[in-house]
Amino acid sequence: MSGRPGVDRLGFYTLGGHVEDPRVMLSELRLAEQMGLGNAFISERLNVKEACSLSGAAGAATERMDITTAATNINTRHPAISAAFATTMHRLTGGRFVFGIGRGLRPQIAGLGLSQTTTAEMEDFAGLMRRLWAGETVRDHDGPAGRFPRIALNAGFDERIRLGITAFGERTLELAGRAFDVVVLHTFFADDTVRRCVRTVREAAERAGRDPAAIAIWSCYATLVDEIAPDRALLKSVGRLATYLQVYGDLLVGTNRWDPARLTDFRASSVVQELDGWADAVATNEQLERLQAVLPQDWLDVAATGTADDCARAVRHQFDLGVDGVIMHGATPTELAPVVTAFSAP
């Protein structure tokens, strides 16, 4: 993609974080489409954010924007069910659906009695999806994704459905380049990390004989305009980063090449020790303020903050790092409206 990026290359996460009423998504989508945003991303949580239900509602509630699962897991549904879900969404939306997968949160996956998804399993799964969408009957499959004597959808299918993946580590980024069409990077990636991730994906695509420019890479970029209430901004910045460090801090710190000693200090702090769950779900405002004091400021600065103009400039800068789209993470379309207006200004 070339030229000055338009609003259609911006996206958001609908129903971000912990929610009680999934119907809120419908008004979010209507406003996002009016604003001209190009993509609505759906993150699955096993409560009132089940991905198939939300995707169907999102597809019916919109006319233009893409709907992307970012992400659902490959081992919580049979591959035939996943393939049928994606095909149904593809036809329901007239080709606006992106079926995005990820590894899932390790503690949750373990709690479900499932094994952690491997890179080989995701690659095998992608191959199965392509074959089923092409109308093939898959017989006697015995690969990393499982053993399947016979699975098929419809012999007449020739569905060109985009496959997405949320990518973090180098092996997953390389897999994205080899076998996927859309890549969603993680939040709180430093500039050098984003550049490195883009390069890894593009080079892997080239080695696989694919067009590197044909893969859409999305930066997931925390965007917190100063018009947001301070307590909500604290939750969406401090609470979210603290949660990531609780869940997979070593990976995030290692990927960004940050100092691991500072992660050790964060984990040893009294406020982290007293939390009885993920920070963005259980921390009080007082605890969030204490968490802010123990988080390195330069880690928190990997986000768009300040006025609408400040945030718009920061979002534009993400495109300078080589990405094709920016997910303005942690905010609703209502909160993002002034940023989008500033972004689209000449």
TORLOVEX-351436 format. One record per residue (C-alpha): x, y, z; chain. Coordinates in nm, 4 decimals. Example, Ala and Ser with C-alpha at 12.3 -4.5 7.8 and 13.67 -1.06 7.14 Angstrom:
% residues 2
<rogu u="1.2300" v="-0.4500" w="0.7800" chaine="A"/>
<rogu u="1.3670" v="-0.1060" w="0.7140" chaine="A"/>
//
This chain:
% residues 346
<rogu u="0.0000" v="0.0000" w="0.0000" chaine="A"/>
<rogu u="0.1288" v="0.3464" w="-0.0831" chaine="A"/>
<rogu u="0.0359" v="0.7112" w="-0.0444" chaine="A"/>
<rogu u="-0.1018" v="0.8929" w="0.2549" chaine="A"/>
<rogu u="-0.3021" v="0.6431" w="0.4601" chaine="A"/>
<rogu u="-0.6756" v="0.7034" w="0.4763" chaine="A"/>
<rogu u="-0.9179" v="0.6447" w="0.7606" chaine="A"/>
<rogu u="-1.0103" v="0.3120" w="0.6014" chaine="A"/>
<rogu u="-0.6701" v="0.1836" w="0.7133" chaine="A"/>
<rogu u="-0.7624" v="0.2383" w="1.0756" chaine="A"/>
<rogu u="-0.9435" v="-0.0120" w="1.2955" chaine="A"/>
<rogu u="-1.0580" v="-0.0662" w="1.6511" chaine="A"/>
<rogu u="-1.1455" v="-0.3475" w="1.8898" chaine="A"/>
<rogu u="-1.5177" v="-0.3659" w="1.9468" chaine="A"/>
<rogu u="-1.6280" v="-0.4615" w="2.2998" chaine="A"/>
<rogu u="-1.2783" v="-0.3947" w="2.4293" chaine="A"/>
<rogu u="-1.1864" v="-0.5417" w="2.7669" chaine="A"/>
<rogu u="-1.4380" v="-0.6763" w="3.0148" chaine="A"/>
<rogu u="-1.8022" v="-0.6186" w="2.9195" chaine="A"/>
<rogu u="-2.1445" v="-0.7192" w="3.0472" chaine="A"/>
<rogu u="-2.3687" v="-0.6289" w="2.7525" chaine="A"/>
<rogu u="-2.2563" v="-0.7464" w="2.4070" chaine="A"/>
<rogu u="-2.5302" v="-0.5395" w="2.2404" chaine="A"/>
<rogu u="-2.3064" v="-0.2367" w="2.2949" chaine="A"/>
<rogu u="-2.1132" v="-0.3675" w="1.9955" chaine="A"/>
<rogu u="-2.3973" v="-0.2765" w="1.7584" chaine="A"/>
<rogu u="-2.3850" v="0.0955" w="1.8326" chaine="A"/>
<rogu u="-2.0039" v="0.0897" w="1.8265" chaine="A"/>
<rogu u="-2.0056" v="-0.0629" w="1.4795" chaine="A"/>
<rogu u="-2.2606" v="0.1808" w="1.3430" chaine="A"/>
<rogu u="-2.0558" v="0.4767" w="1.4610" chaine="A"/>
<rogu u="-1.7263" v="0.3251" w="1.3431" chaine="A"/>
<rogu u="-1.8662" v="0.2739" w="0.9949" chaine="A"/>
<rogu u="-2.0003" v="0.6305" w="0.9869" chaine="A"/>
<rogu u="-1.6508" v="0.7515" w="1.0801" chaine="A"/>
<rogu u="-1.5035" v="0.5559" w="0.7892" chaine="A"/>
<rogu u="-1.2949" v="0.3065" w="0.9884" chaine="A"/>
<rogu u="-1.1932" v="0.0104" w="0.7780" chaine="A"/>
<rogu u="-1.1851" v="-0.2803" w="1.0208" chaine="A"/>
<rogu u="-1.3555" v="-0.3969" w="1.3402" chaine="A"/>
<rogu u="-1.1593" v="-0.6534" w="1.5387" chaine="A"/>
<rogu u="-1.3202" v="-0.9035" w="1.7739" chaine="A"/>
<rogu u="-1.1238" v="-1.0542" w="2.0628" chaine="A"/>
<rogu u="-1.2808" v="-1.3675" w="2.2032" chaine="A"/>
<rogu u="-1.3388" v="-1.4159" w="2.5741" chaine="A"/>
<rogu u="-1.5303" v="-1.7148" w="2.7002" chaine="A"/>
<rogu u="-1.8080" v="-1.5227" w="2.8709" chaine="A"/>
<rogu u="-2.0292" v="-1.2895" w="2.6663" chaine="A"/>
<rogu u="-1.7700" v="-1.2467" w="2.3896" chaine="A"/>
<rogu u="-1.7951" v="-1.5751" w="2.1989" chaine="A"/>
<rogu u="-1.6426" v="-1.5078" w="1.8579" chaine="A"/>
<rogu u="-1.8896" v="-1.6795" w="1.6250" chaine="A"/>
<rogu u="-2.1950" v="-1.5083" w="1.7744" chaine="A"/>
<rogu u="-2.0312" v="-1.1662" w="1.7745" chaine="A"/>
<rogu u="-1.8983" v="-1.2077" w="1.4209" chaine="A"/>
<rogu u="-2.2403" v="-1.2912" w="1.2824" chaine="A"/>
<rogu u="-2.3983" v="-0.9923" w="1.4550" chaine="A"/>
<rogu u="-2.1142" v="-0.7653" w="1.3408" chaine="A"/>
<rogu u="-2.1458" v="-0.8825" w="0.9825" chaine="A"/>
<rogu u="-2.5189" v="-0.8157" w="0.9804" chaine="A"/>
<rogu u="-2.4827" v="-0.4754" w="1.1473" chaine="A"/>
<rogu u="-2.2293" v="-0.3392" w="0.8947" chaine="A"/>
<rogu u="-2.2177" v="-0.2846" w="0.5210" chaine="A"/>
<rogu u="-1.8637" v="-0.1805" w="0.4367" chaine="A"/>
<rogu u="-1.5994" v="-0.2444" w="0.7022" chaine="A"/>
<rogu u="-1.4067" v="-0.5666" w="0.7478" chaine="A"/>
<rogu u="-1.4818" v="-0.7908" w="1.0454" chaine="A"/>
<rogu u="-1.1784" v="-0.9727" w="1.1862" chaine="A"/>
<rogu u="-1.1488" v="-1.2217" w="1.4682" chaine="A"/>
<rogu u="-0.8271" v="-1.1278" w="1.6464" chaine="A"/>
<rogu u="-0.8264" v="-1.3752" w="1.7772" chaine="A"/>
<rogu u="-0.9940" v="-1.7088" w="1.8360" chaine="A"/>
<rogu u="-0.8268" v="-2.0411" w="1.9095" chaine="A"/>
<rogu u="-0.7923" v="-2.3402" w="1.6790" chaine="A"/>
<rogu u="-0.8385" v="-2.6058" w="1.9465" chaine="A"/>
<rogu u="-1.1722" v="-2.4986" w="2.0969" chaine="A"/>
<rogu u="-1.3677" v="-2.5956" w="1.7824" chaine="A"/>
<rogu u="-1.3348" v="-2.8804" w="1.5349" chaine="A"/>
<rogu u="-1.1606" v="-2.7681" w="1.2139" chaine="A"/>
<rogu u="-1.4717" v="-2.8454" w="1.0096" chaine="A"/>
<rogu u="-1.6787" v="-2.6205" w="1.2359" chaine="A"/>
<rogu u="-1.4184" v="-2.3446" w="1.2118" chaine="A"/>
<rogu u="-1.4095" v="-2.3747" w="0.8338" chaine="A"/>
<rogu u="-1.7892" v="-2.3638" w="0.8138" chaine="A"/>
<rogu u="-1.8010" v="-2.0624" w="1.0458" chaine="A"/>
<rogu u="-1.5537" v="-1.8729" w="0.8276" chaine="A"/>
<rogu u="-1.7363" v="-1.9668" w="0.5067" chaine="A"/>
<rogu u="-2.0695" v="-1.8570" w="0.6490" chaine="A"/>
<rogu u="-1.9185" v="-1.5253" w="0.7586" chaine="A"/>
<rogu u="-1.7450" v="-1.4815" w="0.4229" chaine="A"/>
<rogu u="-2.0722" v="-1.5125" w="0.2338" chaine="A"/>
<rogu u="-2.2756" v="-1.3231" w="0.4928" chaine="A"/>
<rogu u="-2.0442" v="-1.0229" w="0.4614" chaine="A"/>
<rogu u="-1.9738" v="-1.0393" w="0.0898" chaine="A"/>
<rogu u="-1.6051" v="-1.1143" w="0.1510" chaine="A"/>
<rogu u="-1.5470" v="-0.8693" w="0.4358" chaine="A"/>
<rogu u="-1.4530" v="-1.1345" w="0.6921" chaine="A"/>
<rogu u="-1.1010" v="-1.2201" w="0.8093" chaine="A"/>
<rogu u="-1.0684" v="-1.5414" w="1.0098" chaine="A"/>
<rogu u="-0.7968" v="-1.4598" w="1.2609" chaine="A"/>
<rogu u="-0.6468" v="-1.7108" w="1.5031" chaine="A"/>
<rogu u="-0.3954" v="-1.7016" w="1.7885" chaine="A"/>
<rogu u="-0.2375" v="-1.9179" w="2.0548" chaine="A"/>
<rogu u="-0.4624" v="-1.8055" w="2.3396" chaine="A"/>
<rogu u="-0.3705" v="-1.7288" w="2.7002" chaine="A"/>
<rogu u="-0.1643" v="-2.0120" w="2.8421" chaine="A"/>
<rogu u="-0.3372" v="-2.0231" w="3.1865" chaine="A"/>
<rogu u="-0.6840" v="-2.0296" w="3.0312" chaine="A"/>
<rogu u="-0.5954" v="-2.2953" w="2.7756" chaine="A"/>
<rogu u="-0.4457" v="-2.5125" w="3.0507" chaine="A"/>
<rogu u="-0.7547" v="-2.4609" w="3.2642" chaine="A"/>
<rogu u="-0.9717" v="-2.5931" w="2.9797" chaine="A"/>
<rogu u="-0.7641" v="-2.9101" w="2.9764" chaine="A"/>
<rogu u="-0.6211" v="-2.8269" w="2.6351" chaine="A"/>
<rogu u="-0.2596" v="-2.8228" w="2.5238" chaine="A"/>
<rogu u="-0.0936" v="-2.5008" w="2.4195" chaine="A"/>
<rogu u="-0.1178" v="-2.4474" w="2.0450" chaine="A"/>
<rogu u="0.2107" v="-2.4903" w="1.8608" chaine="A"/>
<rogu u="0.3396" v="-2.3179" w="1.5500" chaine="A"/>
<rogu u="0.3227" v="-2.6464" w="1.3590" chaine="A"/>
<rogu u="-0.0418" v="-2.6921" w="1.4582" chaine="A"/>
<rogu u="-0.1353" v="-2.3453" w="1.3380" chaine="A"/>
<rogu u="0.0391" v="-2.4013" w="1.0046" chaine="A"/>
<rogu u="-0.1328" v="-2.7371" w="0.9585" chaine="A"/>
<rogu u="-0.4659" v="-2.5787" w="1.0537" chaine="A"/>
<rogu u="-0.4183" v="-2.3050" w="0.7939" chaine="A"/>
<rogu u="-0.3563" v="-2.5687" w="0.5295" chaine="A"/>
<rogu u="-0.6723" v="-2.7552" w="0.6286" chaine="A"/>
<rogu u="-0.8775" v="-2.4376" w="0.6028" chaine="A"/>
<rogu u="-0.7459" v="-2.3617" w="0.2542" chaine="A"/>
<rogu u="-0.8240" v="-2.7149" w="0.1365" chaine="A"/>
<rogu u="-1.1764" v="-2.7197" w="0.2808" chaine="A"/>
<rogu u="-1.2546" v="-2.3751" w="0.1401" chaine="A"/>
<rogu u="-1.1371" v="-2.4991" w="-0.2003" chaine="A"/>
<rogu u="-1.4007" v="-2.7741" w="-0.1934" chaine="A"/>
<rogu u="-1.1596" v="-3.0558" w="-0.1201" chaine="A"/>
<rogu u="-1.2546" v="-3.3641" w="0.0783" chaine="A"/>
<rogu u="-0.9743" v="-3.4177" w="0.3286" chaine="A"/>
<rogu u="-0.9201" v="-3.7884" w="0.3895" chaine="A"/>
<rogu u="-0.7022" v="-3.9656" w="0.6460" chaine="A"/>
<rogu u="-0.5339" v="-3.6482" w="0.7610" chaine="A"/>
<rogu u="-0.2779" v="-3.7133" w="1.0328" chaine="A"/>
<rogu u="-0.0848" v="-3.3968" w="1.1127" chaine="A"/>
<rogu u="-0.0016" v="-3.1578" w="1.3943" chaine="A"/>
<rogu u="-0.3596" v="-3.0198" w="1.3987" chaine="A"/>
<rogu u="-0.5053" v="-3.3668" w="1.4558" chaine="A"/>
<rogu u="-0.6268" v="-3.6874" w="1.2943" chaine="A"/>
<rogu u="-0.9329" v="-3.6567" w="1.0719" chaine="A"/>
<rogu u="-1.0619" v="-3.9589" w="0.8751" chaine="A"/>
<rogu u="-1.2853" v="-3.7530" w="0.6486" chaine="A"/>
<rogu u="-1.3853" v="-3.3865" w="0.6589" chaine="A"/>
<rogu u="-1.5475" v="-3.1812" w="0.3847" chaine="A"/>
<rogu u="-1.7708" v="-2.8777" w="0.3418" chaine="A"/>
<rogu u="-1.8964" v="-2.8643" w="-0.0170" chaine="A"/>
<rogu u="-1.7333" v="-2.9903" w="-0.3345" chaine="A"/>
<rogu u="-1.8466" v="-2.6779" w="-0.5170" chaine="A"/>
<rogu u="-1.6690" v="-2.4366" w="-0.2822" chaine="A"/>
<rogu u="-1.3970" v="-2.2059" w="-0.4082" chaine="A"/>
<rogu u="-1.3862" v="-1.9576" w="-0.1217" chaine="A"/>
<rogu u="-1.1042" v="-1.7012" w="-0.1096" chaine="A"/>
<rogu u="-1.1184" v="-1.6300" w="0.2627" chaine="A"/>
<rogu u="-0.8453" v="-1.4281" w="0.4286" chaine="A"/>
<rogu u="-0.6644" v="-1.5963" w="0.7166" chaine="A"/>
<rogu u="-0.5234" v="-1.3804" w="0.9943" chaine="A"/>
<rogu u="-0.2962" v="-1.4489" w="1.2869" chaine="A"/>
<rogu u="-0.1961" v="-1.2555" w="1.5970" chaine="A"/>
<rogu u="0.1802" v="-1.2771" w="1.6091" chaine="A"/>
<rogu u="0.4315" v="-1.2136" w="1.8834" chaine="A"/>
<rogu u="0.7484" v="-1.4203" w="1.8649" chaine="A"/>
<rogu u="0.9771" v="-1.4636" w="1.5659" chaine="A"/>
<rogu u="0.8560" v="-1.8142" w="1.4748" chaine="A"/>
<rogu u="0.4930" v="-1.7012" w="1.4635" chaine="A"/>
<rogu u="0.5869" v="-1.3956" w="1.2573" chaine="A"/>
<rogu u="0.7671" v="-1.6213" w="1.0093" chaine="A"/>
<rogu u="0.4624" v="-1.8480" w="0.9966" chaine="A"/>
<rogu u="0.2497" v="-1.5418" w="0.9225" chaine="A"/>
<rogu u="0.4685" v="-1.4628" w="0.6247" chaine="A"/>
<rogu u="0.4528" v="-1.8193" w="0.4950" chaine="A"/>
<rogu u="0.0857" v="-1.9006" w="0.5342" chaine="A"/>
<rogu u="-0.1390" v="-1.6101" w="0.6370" chaine="A"/>
<rogu u="-0.2893" v="-1.3034" w="0.4730" chaine="A"/>
<rogu u="-0.3297" v="-1.0689" w="0.7699" chaine="A"/>
<rogu u="-0.1037" v="-1.0223" w="1.0729" chaine="A"/>
<rogu u="-0.1960" v="-0.8423" w="1.3942" chaine="A"/>
<rogu u="0.0994" v="-0.7364" w="1.6071" chaine="A"/>
<rogu u="0.0806" v="-0.6964" w="1.9825" chaine="A"/>
<rogu u="0.0119" v="-0.3833" w="2.1836" chaine="A"/>
<rogu u="0.2997" v="-0.1973" w="2.3500" chaine="A"/>
<rogu u="0.5544" v="-0.2777" w="2.0815" chaine="A"/>
<rogu u="0.8361" v="-0.0234" w="2.0595" chaine="A"/>
<rogu u="0.9175" v="0.1325" w="1.7207" chaine="A"/>
<rogu u="1.2215" v="-0.0859" w="1.6632" chaine="A"/>
<rogu u="1.0158" v="-0.3928" w="1.7485" chaine="A"/>
<rogu u="0.7465" v="-0.3022" w="1.4951" chaine="A"/>
<rogu u="1.0090" v="-0.2475" w="1.2245" chaine="A"/>
<rogu u="1.1720" v="-0.5808" w="1.3073" chaine="A"/>
<rogu u="0.8374" v="-0.7638" w="1.3043" chaine="A"/>
<rogu u="0.7445" v="-0.6151" w="0.9662" chaine="A"/>
<rogu u="1.0800" v="-0.7173" w="0.8234" chaine="A"/>
<rogu u="1.0478" v="-1.0713" w="0.9613" chaine="A"/>
<rogu u="0.7022" v="-1.1201" w="0.8074" chaine="A"/>
<rogu u="0.7976" v="-0.9782" w="0.4678" chaine="A"/>
<rogu u="1.1219" v="-1.1773" w="0.4438" chaine="A"/>
<rogu u="0.9452" v="-1.5008" w="0.5394" chaine="A"/>
<rogu u="0.6834" v="-1.4364" w="0.2717" chaine="A"/>
<rogu u="0.9534" v="-1.3806" w="0.0113" chaine="A"/>
<rogu u="1.1312" v="-1.7031" w="0.1074" chaine="A"/>
<rogu u="0.8003" v="-1.8877" w="0.0674" chaine="A"/>
<rogu u="0.7527" v="-1.7483" w="-0.2829" chaine="A"/>
<rogu u="0.4697" v="-1.5169" w="-0.1811" chaine="A"/>
<rogu u="0.4276" v="-1.1477" w="-0.2537" chaine="A"/>
<rogu u="0.5476" v="-0.9774" w="0.0687" chaine="A"/>
<rogu u="0.3403" v="-0.6685" w="-0.0035" chaine="A"/>
<rogu u="0.0205" v="-0.8736" w="-0.0254" chaine="A"/>
<rogu u="0.0241" v="-0.9492" w="0.3481" chaine="A"/>
<rogu u="-0.1577" v="-0.6862" w="0.5534" chaine="A"/>
<rogu u="0.0282" v="-0.6117" w="0.8768" chaine="A"/>
<rogu u="-0.1681" v="-0.4316" w="1.1484" chaine="A"/>
<rogu u="-0.0089" v="-0.2506" w="1.4384" chaine="A"/>
<rogu u="-0.2129" v="-0.2771" w="1.7577" chaine="A"/>
<rogu u="-0.1459" v="0.0625" w="1.9102" chaine="A"/>
<rogu u="-0.2853" v="0.1856" w="2.2413" chaine="A"/>
<rogu u="-0.4581" v="0.5170" w="2.1687" chaine="A"/>
<rogu u="-0.5676" v="0.7278" w="2.4656" chaine="A"/>
<rogu u="-0.6730" v="1.0821" w="2.3855" chaine="A"/>
<rogu u="-0.6689" v="1.3138" w="2.6866" chaine="A"/>
<rogu u="-1.0446" v="1.3672" w="2.6594" chaine="A"/>
<rogu u="-1.0922" v="1.0222" w="2.8150" chaine="A"/>
<rogu u="-1.1727" v="1.0221" w="3.1879" chaine="A"/>
<rogu u="-0.8480" v="0.9848" w="3.3889" chaine="A"/>
<rogu u="-0.9594" v="0.6665" w="3.5668" chaine="A"/>
<rogu u="-1.0501" v="0.5018" w="3.2359" chaine="A"/>
<rogu u="-0.7219" v="0.6119" w="3.0784" chaine="A"/>
<rogu u="-0.5360" v="0.4637" w="3.3740" chaine="A"/>
<rogu u="-0.7166" v="0.1328" w="3.3310" chaine="A"/>
<rogu u="-0.6544" v="0.1213" w="2.9562" chaine="A"/>
<rogu u="-0.2859" v="0.2067" w="2.9813" chaine="A"/>
<rogu u="-0.1452" v="0.1029" w="3.3182" chaine="A"/>
<rogu u="-0.3985" v="-0.1722" w="3.3767" chaine="A"/>
<rogu u="-0.3563" v="-0.3227" w="3.0320" chaine="A"/>
<rogu u="0.0253" v="-0.3145" w="3.0280" chaine="A"/>
<rogu u="0.0396" v="-0.4537" w="3.3819" chaine="A"/>
<rogu u="-0.1878" v="-0.7394" w="3.2765" chaine="A"/>
<rogu u="0.0308" v="-0.8251" w="2.9781" chaine="A"/>
<rogu u="0.3331" v="-0.8326" w="3.2082" chaine="A"/>
<rogu u="0.1456" v="-1.0606" w="3.4480" chaine="A"/>
<rogu u="0.0422" v="-1.3026" w="3.1736" chaine="A"/>
<rogu u="0.3476" v="-1.3119" w="2.9432" chaine="A"/>
<rogu u="0.5899" v="-1.0532" w="3.0709" chaine="A"/>
<rogu u="0.9036" v="-1.2425" w="2.9712" chaine="A"/>
<rogu u="0.7884" v="-1.2642" w="2.6097" chaine="A"/>
<rogu u="0.6842" v="-0.8985" w="2.5859" chaine="A"/>
<rogu u="1.0022" v="-0.7737" w="2.7514" chaine="A"/>
<rogu u="1.2208" v="-1.0045" w="2.5447" chaine="A"/>
<rogu u="1.0499" v="-0.9084" w="2.2188" chaine="A"/>
<rogu u="1.0970" v="-0.5387" w="2.2916" chaine="A"/>
<rogu u="1.4532" v="-0.6003" w="2.4132" chaine="A"/>
<rogu u="1.3710" v="-0.4206" w="2.7361" chaine="A"/>
<rogu u="1.5694" v="-0.4700" w="3.0568" chaine="A"/>
<rogu u="1.4428" v="-0.7898" w="3.2265" chaine="A"/>
<rogu u="1.5611" v="-0.6618" w="3.5648" chaine="A"/>
<rogu u="1.2856" v="-0.4022" w="3.5509" chaine="A"/>
<rogu u="1.0314" v="-0.6787" w="3.4977" chaine="A"/>
<rogu u="1.1669" v="-0.8548" w="3.8048" chaine="A"/>
<rogu u="1.1227" v="-0.5359" w="4.0060" chaine="A"/>
<rogu u="0.7668" v="-0.4968" w="3.8782" chaine="A"/>
<rogu u="0.6738" v="-0.8528" w="3.9728" chaine="A"/>
<rogu u="0.8262" v="-0.8134" w="4.3198" chaine="A"/>
<rogu u="0.6348" v="-0.4935" w="4.3982" chaine="A"/>
<rogu u="0.3818" v="-0.5064" w="4.6800" chaine="A"/>
<rogu u="0.0944" v="-0.3938" w="4.4577" chaine="A"/>
<rogu u="0.1474" v="-0.6767" w="4.2075" chaine="A"/>
<rogu u="0.1802" v="-0.9274" w="4.4900" chaine="A"/>
<rogu u="-0.1558" v="-0.8284" w="4.6369" chaine="A"/>
<rogu u="-0.3541" v="-0.8520" w="4.3121" chaine="A"/>
<rogu u="-0.5791" v="-1.1590" w="4.3084" chaine="A"/>
<rogu u="-0.6280" v="-1.1546" w="3.9301" chaine="A"/>
<rogu u="-0.5375" v="-0.9668" w="3.6149" chaine="A"/>
<rogu u="-0.4795" v="-0.5977" w="3.6773" chaine="A"/>
<rogu u="-0.7231" v="-0.4732" w="3.4142" chaine="A"/>
<rogu u="-0.9999" v="-0.6833" w="3.5702" chaine="A"/>
<rogu u="-0.9511" v="-0.6513" w="3.9469" chaine="A"/>
<rogu u="-0.7268" v="-0.3535" w="4.0286" chaine="A"/>
<rogu u="-0.8836" v="-0.0593" w="4.2090" chaine="A"/>
<rogu u="-0.8038" v="0.2946" w="4.1004" chaine="A"/>
<rogu u="-0.5679" v="0.3257" w="4.3982" chaine="A"/>
<rogu u="-0.3881" v="0.0076" w="4.2917" chaine="A"/>
<rogu u="-0.3642" v="0.1317" w="3.9341" chaine="A"/>
<rogu u="-0.1952" v="0.4478" w="4.0584" chaine="A"/>
<rogu u="0.0529" v="0.2361" w="4.2529" chaine="A"/>
<rogu u="0.1096" v="0.0159" w="3.9489" chaine="A"/>
<rogu u="0.1861" v="0.3259" w="3.7443" chaine="A"/>
<rogu u="0.4607" v="0.4106" w="3.9931" chaine="A"/>
<rogu u="0.6311" v="0.0709" w="3.9512" chaine="A"/>
<rogu u="0.6020" v="0.0507" w="3.5722" chaine="A"/>
<rogu u="0.8898" v="0.1992" w="3.3687" chaine="A"/>
<rogu u="0.7636" v="0.5186" w="3.2086" chaine="A"/>
<rogu u="0.9301" v="0.4445" w="2.8761" chaine="A"/>
<rogu u="0.7302" v="0.1208" w="2.8579" chaine="A"/>
<rogu u="0.4068" v="0.3133" w="2.9100" chaine="A"/>
<rogu u="0.5139" v="0.5684" w="2.6494" chaine="A"/>
<rogu u="0.4778" v="0.3082" w="2.3709" chaine="A"/>
<rogu u="0.1295" v="0.4446" w="2.2975" chaine="A"/>
<rogu u="-0.0541" v="0.7390" w="2.1442" chaine="A"/>
<rogu u="-0.1401" v="0.9872" w="2.4182" chaine="A"/>
<rogu u="-0.2184" v="1.3562" w="2.4556" chaine="A"/>
<rogu u="-0.4458" v="1.5722" w="2.2442" chaine="A"/>
<rogu u="-0.6333" v="1.4434" w="1.9411" chaine="A"/>
<rogu u="-0.3649" v="1.5990" w="1.7180" chaine="A"/>
<rogu u="-0.0891" v="1.4341" w="1.9249" chaine="A"/>
<rogu u="-0.2577" v="1.0953" w="1.8948" chaine="A"/>
<rogu u="-0.3187" v="1.1375" w="1.5217" chaine="A"/>
<rogu u="0.0502" v="1.2166" w="1.4634" chaine="A"/>
<rogu u="0.1535" v="0.9120" w="1.6673" chaine="A"/>
<rogu u="-0.0864" v="0.6889" w="1.4728" chaine="A"/>
<rogu u="0.0467" v="0.8228" w="1.1412" chaine="A"/>
<rogu u="0.3992" v="0.7437" w="1.2592" chaine="A"/>
<rogu u="0.3068" v="0.3757" w="1.2875" chaine="A"/>
<rogu u="0.2680" v="0.3688" w="0.9092" chaine="A"/>
<rogu u="0.6221" v="0.5037" w="0.8800" chaine="A"/>
<rogu u="0.7357" v="0.1825" w="1.0525" chaine="A"/>
<rogu u="0.6032" v="-0.0242" w="0.7618" chaine="A"/>
<rogu u="0.2613" v="-0.1453" w="0.8754" chaine="A"/>
<rogu u="-0.0461" v="-0.1420" w="0.6514" chaine="A"/>
<rogu u="-0.3058" v="-0.0620" w="0.9159" chaine="A"/>
<rogu u="-0.3341" v="0.0607" w="1.2737" chaine="A"/>
<rogu u="-0.5751" v="-0.0717" w="1.5335" chaine="A"/>
<rogu u="-0.6382" v="0.2126" w="1.7769" chaine="A"/>
<rogu u="-0.6497" v="-0.0091" w="2.0810" chaine="A"/>
<rogu u="-0.8181" v="0.0530" w="2.4138" chaine="A"/>
<rogu u="-1.0792" v="0.3057" w="2.3053" chaine="A"/>
<rogu u="-1.4326" v="0.3087" w="2.1699" chaine="A"/>
<rogu u="-1.5331" v="0.4781" w="1.8439" chaine="A"/>
<rogu u="-1.6853" v="0.7625" w="2.0482" chaine="A"/>
<rogu u="-1.3529" v="0.8168" w="2.2240" chaine="A"/>
<rogu u="-1.1633" v="0.7872" w="1.8958" chaine="A"/>
<rogu u="-1.3775" v="1.0324" w="1.6988" chaine="A"/>
<rogu u="-1.1564" v="1.3402" w="1.7618" chaine="A"/>
<rogu u="-0.8432" v="1.1392" w="1.6743" chaine="A"/>
<rogu u="-0.9970" v="1.0196" w="1.3483" chaine="A"/>
<rogu u="-1.0983" v="1.3747" w="1.2602" chaine="A"/>
<rogu u="-0.7437" v="1.4959" w="1.3246" chaine="A"/>
<rogu u="-0.5972" v="1.2003" w="1.1326" chaine="A"/>
<rogu u="-0.8035" v="1.2786" w="0.8243" chaine="A"/>
<rogu u="-0.7262" v="1.6508" w="0.8264" chaine="A"/>
<rogu u="-0.5064" v="1.7741" w="0.5365" chaine="A"/>
//
